[in-house]
Structures are given as structure tokens and as C-alpha cells.
Amino acid sequence: MSPYKIDENVYNSLLELLNDAYFVDSKGNFTDFQFYHDDHWLSDSAVIDNLIYKRGEWNIELVFALHTNPLKFIKRQIMSYSCLKKATLSASLMRRMAAKDQRGTLEVKVEDFKICCN
């Protein structure tokens, strides 16, 4: 079995990419964080509660999605409970407290994503 060989140019470009990956953890520009500063859209967003069973606990996540542009969203993990009933009740209460429209009439539909299954 022959040893695997890599072209010198490919090896150099691979080393360069690894070197660039080291510097990715540096501080970003203000434009990179503009998404967090422009949070006025959160007041008109639909709030979706999401329960995920992980490591023996039910994690409550709230998803804040803009109903006019559903691809603009923020997901936050809130709490975790060992009991599904408590987690469901708490998720419902947290969703209603976080939502501007507490009746839940603002919603995000799967048709808004325009998914093509080809």
C-alpha cells in the first residue's frame, strides 16, 4: 500500500486556511453585531415555544421569529425541567409573557419559507 501524497500547493493552501481559522475567534466589527443592536423587530415577532428532551431533561427554548420574514429569528434556551407537564406549562407561560400579542395570532407558517423539495 502506497502512502498518501498531497500536492505541495494544496498542502500550502491547507496550512494557510488553518492559520486563518485560528484568527476567526478575534473580535468582530460593529457591522457583524448590527443584528443584535437592531432589535426593534423583536417587538413585532412571533414567539414559538420549543421543548427538547436532552439528557433526561426537558429544555425550554423560545424562538423569536419575524412573521413577515421568518428567516430572521433568534433562539434562546430558557430553562429545563425533569417533568414534561411542568415544562409544557412553563413554556406556555413564558411564550405568553414574551409575546407582544399574547393571544398568539402572530404565527410563522411553513409555506413562508418557500421550500423546494426537488
N, C-alpha and C positions, 0 to 999 in steps of 0.2 A: 504494500500500500504506500503510495507516494504521499509525502507531506503536502499539506495545503499551502499554496503560494498565492500571494497577493501582489498586484502591481504596485510599484513604488509611488506612482501618482495617487492611486486610490488610498494607499496607506497614509500618505501625507495629508490628503483631504480629510480622512477619518480622524487623524490626530488634531487637525485644525477644528473640526466640528466638536470634538471632545473638549478642546480648550475653550471654545465659545460657550459650550454648555456649562462650564464652570462659572462663567461670568453672568449667567442668566439670573442668578439669585441676587443681583445687585438691585438697588433702588430704582423704581420706575420713574418716568416723567409724570408731570401733572396730567397730561392728556391720557395716560394709562389709567388713572384713577378717576377720570371725569365721570365714569359710570356711577361711582359711589356718591359723588358730590351732587350730581343731578338727580336727586331723589324725589322731586316733585311728582313724578309719575306714580310713586308708591301710594299716594292718596287716592288714586283712581284705579287701583289694581284689584284684581280678583284674588282672594285668599283661598288656597286649597290646602286642606289638612291631609297629611300622608302618614300612615302608620306602617312601620317596617319592623319585622321581627328579626332581631340580630343578637346573637349570643345570649339567648334566654330572656331578653327584654324587648318590650315594645317601644321603639323610638318614635317620637312625635316630630314630624318635620312640617313646617309651614312653607308653602310655595307662594310667593307673591308674583303674580303674572299680570302684565298689562293686557286687558281684554281686547284692545284694538290691535296690539302687536304681541301675540303670545310667545314669540321667541325672546322677548325681553322679560326676564324673570330672575328672581333671587330665591334660593332655597336655604332655609336655616333650620338646623336641628335645635329643638326647644328643650325637651325633657325625655325621660324614659321611665317606663313603668313595667313592673313584672306581671301585672294583671291586664288582660285585654279590655275588660269592661271599664276599668279606671282610665286606661289610655284613650279609649274611644270617647268617653265623656270629657276628659280634659282637652283632647284635640278639638272637639266640637266647641267647647267654651273658648278656647284660645283663638280659634278661627273667627268666631263671632266678635271677640274683643278687638282683634287686629283689623278686621274688615271695616271699611268706611260704610259699606252697605251691609248691615247686619242681617238683612233678610236673605242674602245670598243670591240676589238676582243677577249680579255680575258674574259671568261664567266664561270659561275658556272651553271651546269646542274643538274636538279633534279635526273637524273639517277646516278650521282656521289655519292648520299647519300646511295644507296643500301637499300631502304626502303622495308620491307617485310610487306604486308598487311594481314597477316594471323590472 
